């Protein structure tokens, strides 16, 4: 009899896990509050229209289906539901304490600080008065972010710490993105950003790949590109991996994936944040398999079901993704994709927002028009493939 896997989320982010589960012949129960979500269209899935953060309802559905494993992919908030089901049904997964630390940036920072993991100076604030007191403690630029949001939503940099209008604007922008109302104010860290893609098995954290990241910069820091493997020196890469393993231990991840974001500062690597799930933005679904041959999605499915994953690299290649540049307006036309797809190394070109859609400036990951993905002999070559492809694509926005 086929094992039963519950996947929380049916958006395009979870689609690779849903398709892989079906490919592996698993009974696949998919949960999402949107009855028209793309993941529900995969042939053979069993559909549960429930919010992925409604833990009691998900526990009930999990028991009804008598599932053998539960997981989510590339999203943070369902992790608390994963933990609730894992506890109730004695399945492989993170516990409730780890789920809290992995989804609440303030609790995460506290756990990392106690464990001696390198982090920026920070304050958790519950209201504007506390916020205004906290910002007085900074003599350097600082970042304001919701305690429990994801996808670069609600992040704001205050570079001019004497600008009271900007300080107030940062809080007013950030606050609505926090479900619990708390906001984190932390020291701005200067340096290149990376992420570390890991899989933990029986308490041992395995670093699968290190990703170099490209963002929009201030004020929102939306990611505009990634490449693998990292182009940092081996010495720095080893230190990055060590800090990521320390962070995983501090949060309590014993089985399953993590995506750890790190800034390589002049004082060494410091944690931005950690998610107890696979990285989004096609990092672990596409870039890691292209650069290493390790299928992290399949590995996560195996771990969730209590099976041994294949984490051994098959090759050492370069992979990259780059997102389209854009400005606010209405997309009038997108031309040149056919020619761009013919460029050597290009693996995929995807349009998320198409002709006729109104778009904004890039203020969150969901705002981006689309992307190109490439594989080549090394990271530099893969990046060049992406940039060449983008030059062949003409997007008119009015």
Buried (B, 14 or more C-beta within 10 A) or exposed (E): EEBBBBBBBBBEBBBBBBBBBBEBEBBBBBBBBEEEBBBBEBEEBBBBBBBBBBBEBBBBBBEEBEBBBBBBBBBBBBBBBBBBBBBBBEBBBBBBEBBBBBBBBBBBBBBBBEEEBBBBBBBBBBEEEBBBEBBEEBEEBBBBBBBBBBBBBBBBBBEEBEEEEBBBBBBEBBBEBBBEEBBBBBBBBEBBBBBBBBBBBEEEBBBBBBBBBBBBEBBBBBBBBBBBBBBBEEEBBEBBBBBBBBBBBBBBBBBBBBBBBBBBBEEBBBBBBBBBBBBBBBBBBBBBBBBBBBBBBBBBBBBBBEEEBEBEEEEEBBBBBBBBEBEEBEBEEBEBBEEBBEBEBBBBBBBBBEEEEEBBEBBBBEBBBBBBBBBBEBBEBBBBBBBBBBEBBEBEBE
